[in-house]
Structures are given as C-alpha cells and as structure tokens.
Amino acid sequence: MRALLEVFAASAKLGLTSFGGPIAHLGYFRQEYVERRKWMDERSYADLVALCQFLPGPASSQVGIGIGVIRAGLLGGIIAWLGFTLPSVLILVLFALLMQGFDIGSAGWIHGLKIVAVAIVAQAILGMGQKLTPDRYRVTIAILAASIALLWPSSATQILLIIGAGLIGIAAYGKRELGDSADIAVPISRRAAIACLTIFFGLLFALPLLRQWVASDGFAMFDSFYRSGALVFGGGHVVLPLLEREVVPTGWVSEADFLAGYGATQAVPGPLFTFAAYLGAMRSGVIGALIATTAIFLPAFLLIVGALPFWNSLRRSKKAQGAFIGMNAAVVGILLAALYDPLWTSAILAPADFALAALLFILLVFWRTPPWLVVLAGAAGGMLLQL
C-alpha cells in the first residue's frame, strides 16, 4: 500500500506540473523518478523510454505506466496512469461542459487553430519521418501507405496497411545486426503479458467489425477512440488528425468545437491524449468523457504491460525488429494522408492561409517555440486574416 501511495503522489505531482508535451514530460519523469526518488538507474530509464517510443501510443504516459508497474506491479501502473492523467482530464471535461451551447464556428481564431493544427502535425510527421523513414525503402513504404489510405479511407485499410508493412519489414530488415543493451526486471508474468497483448489485438480487429452490428453510440465511440490510440506513434500531437477523422465527419463534434478543445489541451499539464476527455464530454457529457478517455489510453496500457516481460527478448529478435521497422514506416504514411485530408483540405483555403501555416511551422521547427505559444499566435493570425 505504501508503494502505491508513493506512486500516486509522484505521478499526481507530475500530472499537475508537466507542461510542454511528450518530450518535456520525459525530462520531468527523469528528474522525479531517476534523480530525486532513485526508483530507476539511468540505463534502465533510457531502455524504458526506448521501448515506449518503439510502441504505438502516448510515449510519456507509457513510460509513467511502466515505472508504476516496475515499482508496484500491475496496480501500480494503473495508479501511475491515474495520477498523471486525472488533473488534465478534470480540467478539460469542465471546459467542455462550459463550451456547450456556445456558437464559435464563425470566429476567426477558430480558422487560425485549423492552420495551427496543420503546422503542428506537419512538424510531428517531419520528426517521425527523419527517425522512422531514413532510407529509400522505408520512404517508399510510407508513401505507398499514404496513397492507399487516401484512395481507400477506412479503419480496415489502416489495419491492413500496418500488417502488410510489418511483413515487408521482416523481409527487408529481418536480418540486420542488433546492438547490445541491458535487461529490464519486470514484476509481470509472461502469461499476464500474453493476455494483455491478446486483448489489444482482439479489440483492434473486433471492434470495427462489431460496430457494424451494435447500434450503440457508446460502442461506436469506444471503437473510434481505441483505434486512434492504438495507431499513434510519436506522441500526442500525432493523434490529432486521427481523432478529427473519427469525430468531425460523424457529427459527434463540430470542427470549431474540436479546434477550441485542441487549443485548450495545449494550455493544461499532463498528456495530450486527454484531449479525448474533452471530445467525449462534448458528445455525451461525463459518461462520454469516461468512455473516450478509457478507450484512447487502453491500447497504451495493454501494450506496455504486454511488452515489458518480452522486451528483453524482442530486442534480440531480428524478425521482430524488422516488423516494427516496416510498421513504423507505414504509420508515418497513414499520418501523412491524414495531414492532407482532413487537415490541409479544411484549413489551407487561400494563399494567406498557407503563409500563416508556413510561419507557424518555422516557429515550431527552427525557433523551437513552445506549442502553446504557437497556438496563441495562430489564433491571433486567424483573427487578422478575418479582418
């Protein structure tokens, strides 16, 4: 019990103070868990970060869950996630409830936030592309995945692209030499890990099929948010186009409300995936927030708990590494497709829009401006464009 209370206290402190996005979160985690509390050594922390960046899902949240698991078992992982996530969830749900009833669709700052979204996602894809598609073979996988995702847009297409790219990765990269690294000790059995991975893949494949037969708004929400959380590599900003494709065309949330919530998410601490709590609350109140938050974080939890006991073996498996290499490249392509449609097609409507997007992109990439400042600059730019 003492270990659980320590985990909750530490993670709640981080949930209240961790501003700046996933990369900044990892710095806060290192300071709290490695330097201050000495729960892990530097090498183990670096290995855990590498694992979480290797898996789909919000990397910083997965690192926090992983530390909770290593410190206090499975319940420790749940407590660590609650502590880190709950503060921003509560703030965003309250914001959503206050926003209901306001008509902000014609506001110039909303159009500015659309342009901000283009710049932020473009920055995320650029960073991912440099890391995950460094050669012509992986670039080709990414471009083919983007083209197919645009020509045949559906959740089934995304899943088939991931599987196909994994098979290509095994064929192309399954014989590469791997480096050495230290093992991570984990208090989770392989049986429990296999159960988590089985649930992860079972839900990923079954939910879209069952959605056709189950006439339930809550079930449809769970499917959309679960799939969005399961197909994200590279941090919270990357989930933006996936979520927009799920909630705006369906009419669950208007585009204006979507972008207002995204702007608010930049201003609160904790993981960016808590944007789902806002979207769920806009759709179905507190119950919707619970469904959306649980669904979008569940893949991350299942994957990190499922992968930790096997991580030491996976790092020594050439075929597993090759599959992940191909899958990562396909995810870059899927996100590139989402950058074009719906983000670019709905935001860049005139030369002035492109100019503002380019300026915001430069601020993010070359001037290293914090995202929340870029959000404010984009909102102001949108109002100027309206004038």
C-alpha positions in Angstrom: 0.0 0.0 0.0 2.8 2.4 0.8 4.4 1.8 -2.6 1.0 2.5 -4.3 0.6 5.8 -2.3 4.1 6.8 -3.3 3.4 6.1 -7.0 0.2 8.1 -6.9 1.8 11.1 -5.1 4.7 11.2 -7.5 2.5 10.8 -10.7 -0.1 13.3 -9.5 2.6 15.9 -8.9 3.8 15.3 -12.5 0.2 15.5 -13.8 -0.2 18.9 -12.2 3.1 20.4 -13.3 4.2 18.7 -16.5 3.7 21.3 -19.3 5.2 21.2 -22.7 4.3 18.0 -24.4 5.8 14.4 -24.5 9.5 15.3 -24.8 9.2 17.7 -21.9 7.3 15.1 -19.9 10.2 12.6 -20.3 12.5 15.2 -18.8 10.2 15.7 -15.8 10.0 12.0 -15.3 13.7 11.5 -15.3 14.1 14.3 -12.8 11.5 12.9 -10.5 11.9 9.1 -10.8 15.6 8.8 -11.5 17.3 11.8 -9.9 15.0 12.6 -7.0 13.4 9.3 -6.0 16.0 7.0 -7.5 13.4 4.4 -8.4 15.5 3.5 -11.5 19.0 4.0 -12.8 19.8 6.0 -15.9 20.3 2.9 -18.1 17.0 1.3 -17.1 15.1 4.6 -17.7 16.7 5.0 -21.1 15.7 1.4 -22.0 12.2 2.0 -20.9 11.9 5.2 -22.9 13.3 3.4 -25.9 10.6 0.7 -25.5 7.8 3.2 -25.2 8.9 5.2 -28.3 9.1 1.8 -30.1 5.4 1.0 -29.4 2.3 2.8 -30.6 0.6 5.1 -28.1 1.5 8.1 -26.0 5.2 7.6 -25.1 5.3 9.7 -22.0 2.1 8.1 -20.5 3.5 4.6 -21.3 6.8 5.5 -19.5 4.8 6.6 -16.5 2.7 3.4 -16.5 5.9 1.3 -17.0 7.6 2.9 -14.0 4.4 2.3 -11.9 4.4 -1.4 -13.0 8.1 -1.9 -12.2 7.7 -0.1 -8.8 4.4 -1.6 -7.6 3.1 -4.2 -10.1 0.1 -4.0 -12.3 -2.0 -1.9 -9.9 1.0 0.5 -9.6 0.8 1.0 -13.4 -2.9 1.9 -13.1 -2.3 4.3 -10.2 0.6 5.9 -12.1 -1.7 6.5 -15.1 -4.5 7.9 -12.9 -2.2 10.3 -11.1 -0.6 11.7 -14.3 -3.9 11.8 -16.3 -6.6 12.8 -13.9 -5.8 16.5 -13.4 -5.9 17.5 -17.1 -9.0 15.2 -17.7 -10.9 17.1 -15.0 -9.9 20.5 -16.4 -10.9 19.6 -19.9 -14.2 18.0 -19.0 -15.1 21.2 -17.1 -14.1 23.2 -20.1 -16.2 21.1 -22.4 -19.3 21.5 -20.2 -18.8 25.2 -20.2 -18.3 25.3 -24.0 -21.6 23.5 -24.7 -24.2 26.0 -26.0 -21.7 28.5 -27.5 -21.6 29.1 -31.2 -18.0 29.7 -32.2 -18.0 28.3 -35.7 -17.5 31.7 -37.5 -14.8 33.0 -35.2 -11.6 34.0 -37.0 -9.4 32.4 -34.2 -11.0 29.0 -34.9 -9.7 29.2 -38.5 -6.4 30.1 -37.1 -6.4 27.0 -34.9 -7.1 24.9 -38.0 -3.9 26.3 -39.5 -2.0 25.7 -36.3 -3.1 22.0 -36.5 -1.6 21.8 -39.9 1.8 23.2 -38.7 1.9 21.1 -35.6 1.1 17.8 -37.3 3.5 18.6 -40.2 6.2 19.1 -37.6 5.4 15.8 -35.9 5.5 14.0 -39.2 8.8 15.6 -40.2 10.3 14.4 -36.9 8.9 11.0 -37.2 10.0 10.7 -40.9 13.6 11.6 -40.0 13.7 8.8 -37.3 11.4 6.2 -38.9 12.0 6.5 -42.6 15.7 7.3 -43.0 16.2 5.3 -46.2 14.5 4.9 -49.6 12.8 1.6 -48.8 11.0 3.0 -45.7 10.2 6.2 -47.5 8.6 4.1 -50.3 6.6 2.2 -47.7 5.4 5.4 -46.2 4.4 7.0 -49.5 2.6 3.8 -50.6 0.7 3.7 -47.3 -0.3 7.3 -47.6 -1.6 6.8 -51.1 -3.6 3.7 -50.2 -5.0 5.4 -47.1 -6.2 8.3 -49.2 -7.6 6.2 -52.0 -9.4 3.7 -49.7 -10.1 5.6 -46.4 -11.3 3.2 -43.7 -10.3 1.7 -40.4 -9.8 -1.7 -42.1 -7.4 -0.1 -44.6 -5.3 1.3 -41.8 -5.0 -2.1 -40.1 -4.2 -4.0 -43.3 -1.5 -1.4 -44.1 0.1 -2.0 -40.7 0.1 -5.8 -41.2 1.4 -5.6 -44.7 4.2 -3.2 -43.8 5.2 -5.5 -40.9 5.6 -8.4 -43.3 7.6 -6.2 -45.7 9.7 -5.1 -42.8 10.5 -8.7 -41.9 11.6 -9.5 -45.5 13.6 -6.3 -45.9 15.1 -5.7 -42.4 14.7 -9.1 -40.6 18.4 -9.9 -40.9 20.0 -6.7 -39.6 22.6 -6.9 -36.8 21.3 -5.6 -33.4 23.1 -3.7 -30.7 23.5 -4.9 -27.1 21.6 -3.3 -24.1 20.8 -4.1 -20.5 17.8 -6.1 -19.4 14.8 -4.6 -17.5 13.5 -6.5 -14.5 9.6 -6.6 -14.6 7.2 -8.0 -11.9 4.7 -9.2 -14.5 4.4 -12.8 -15.7 4.6 -13.7 -19.3 1.1 -15.2 -19.1 -0.4 -11.9 -18.0 1.6 -10.1 -20.7 0.2 -12.5 -23.4 -3.3 -11.9 -22.1 -2.8 -8.1 -22.4 -1.5 -8.5 -26.0 -4.3 -10.8 -26.9 -6.9 -8.3 -25.7 -5.1 -5.5 -27.5 -5.2 -7.2 -30.9 -8.6 -8.7 -30.3 -10.2 -5.3 -29.7 -8.3 -3.7 -32.6 -9.7 -6.2 -35.1 -13.1 -7.0 -33.5 -14.3 -3.5 -32.6 -14.7 -2.2 -36.2 -16.5 -5.4 -37.2 -18.8 -5.5 -34.2 -19.6 -1.8 -34.6 -21.5 -2.7 -37.8 -23.9 -4.8 -35.8 -24.1 -3.0 -32.4 -26.3 0.1 -32.6 -24.8 1.9 -29.7 -23.3 5.4 -29.6 -21.1 4.5 -26.7 -19.8 1.4 -28.5 -19.0 3.4 -31.6 -17.1 6.0 -29.5 -15.1 3.3 -27.8 -14.1 1.8 -31.2 -13.1 5.2 -32.6 -11.0 6.3 -29.7 -9.5 2.9 -29.1 -8.3 2.7 -32.7 -7.0 6.2 -32.6 -5.0 5.4 -29.5 -3.7 2.1 -31.0 -2.3 3.6 -34.2 -0.4 6.5 -32.9 3.4 6.7 -33.0 5.5 9.7 -31.9 3.5 11.4 -29.2 0.2 13.2 -28.5 0.2 15.7 -31.4 0.1 12.9 -33.9 -3.3 11.7 -32.7 -5.0 15.0 -33.8 -5.7 14.1 -37.4 -6.8 10.6 -36.5 -9.3 11.9 -33.9 -10.6 14.6 -36.3 -11.3 12.0 -38.9 -13.3 10.0 -36.3 -15.3 12.7 -34.6 -15.9 15.6 -37.1 -17.3 13.8 -40.2 -19.6 11.7 -38.0 -21.1 14.9 -36.5 -20.1 14.0 -32.9 -18.2 17.3 -32.5 -18.2 20.3 -34.8 -14.9 21.3 -36.3 -15.0 24.6 -34.4 -15.5 22.9 -31.0 -12.8 20.3 -32.0 -10.2 23.0 -32.5 -11.3 25.0 -29.5 -10.7 21.9 -27.4 -7.3 21.2 -29.0 -6.3 24.8 -28.2 -7.3 24.3 -24.5 -5.4 21.0 -24.3 -2.2 22.9 -25.2 -2.7 25.0 -22.1 -3.1 22.3 -19.5 -0.4 20.0 -18.0 -0.3 16.2 -18.5 -0.6 14.1 -21.6 -2.1 15.4 -24.8 -4.2 12.3 -25.1 -6.6 13.8 -22.5 -8.0 15.8 -25.5 -10.2 12.7 -25.8 -11.9 13.5 -22.5 -12.9 16.9 -23.9 -14.3 15.3 -27.1 -16.2 12.7 -25.2 -17.7 15.2 -22.9 -18.8 17.4 -25.8 -20.5 14.4 -27.3 -22.1 12.7 -24.2 -21.2 14.6 -21.1 -19.3 12.9 -18.2 -20.1 9.4 -19.4 -18.7 10.2 -22.9 -15.6 11.6 -21.3 -15.1 8.3 -19.3 -15.6 6.2 -22.4 -13.3 8.3 -24.6 -10.5 8.6 -22.0 -10.6 4.9 -21.2 -10.7 3.8 -24.8 -7.8 6.0 -26.0 -5.5 5.1 -23.2 -6.4 1.4 -23.0 -4.1 0.4 -26.0 -1.2 2.1 -24.4 -1.7 0.3 -21.1 -2.2 -3.1 -22.8 0.9 -2.7 -25.0 3.3 -1.6 -22.3 2.2 -4.3 -19.8 2.2 -6.8 -22.6 5.6 -5.8 -24.0 7.6 -5.3 -20.8 8.1 -9.0 -19.9 9.1 -9.7 -23.6 11.2 -6.6 -24.2 14.5 -8.2 -23.4 13.8 -11.0 -25.9 12.3 -8.6 -28.6 15.4 -6.6 -28.6 17.3 -9.7 -29.6 14.8 -10.8 -32.3 15.8 -9.7 -35.7 12.4 -10.5 -37.2 10.5 -8.6 -34.5 12.7 -5.6 -35.0 12.2 -5.8 -38.8 8.4 -6.0 -38.5 8.4 -2.9 -36.2 10.6 -1.0 -38.7 8.1 -1.6 -41.5 5.1 -0.9 -39.3 6.6 2.4 -38.2 7.1 3.5 -41.8 3.5 2.7 -42.6 2.3 4.8 -39.7 4.2 7.7 -41.0 2.4 7.3 -44.3 -1.0 7.0 -42.6 -0.4 10.2 -40.7 0.8 11.9 -43.9 -2.5 11.0 -45.5 -4.4 12.4 -42.5 -2.3 15.6 -42.7 -3.7 16.2 -46.2 -7.3 15.1 -45.5 -8.9 16.3 -43.3 -6.4 18.9 -42.0 -4.9 20.6 -45.1 -8.1 20.4 -47.2 -10.2 22.1 -44.5 -7.6 24.7 -43.3 -5.5 25.9 -46.3 -8.1 27.7 -48.5 -6.1 30.7 -49.7 -2.5 31.9 -50.2 -2.7 33.8 -46.9 -3.6 30.6 -45.0 -0.5 28.9 -46.5 1.7 31.8 -45.5 0.4 31.7 -41.9 0.9 27.9 -41.8 4.5 28.3 -43.1 5.3 30.9 -40.5 3.9 28.7 -37.6 5.8 25.8 -39.0 9.1 27.8 -38.9 8.4 28.9 -35.3 7.9 25.3 -34.3 10.8 23.6 -36.1 13.5 26.2 -36.4 12.8 28.6 -33.5 11.7 25.8 -31.1 8.7 27.9 -29.9 6.6 26.1 -27.3 3.4 24.7 -28.9 1.1 26.7 -26.6 2.7 30.0 -27.8 2.2 28.8 -31.4 -1.4 28.1 -30.7 -1.9 31.7 -29.4 0.0 33.1 -32.5 -2.2 31.0 -34.8 -5.4 32.2 -33.2 -4.3 35.8 -33.4 -3.3 35.2 -37.1 -6.7 33.8 -37.8 -8.4 36.9 -36.4 -6.2 39.1 -38.5 -7.0 37.1 -41.7 -10.7 37.5 -40.9 -10.2 41.3 -40.8 
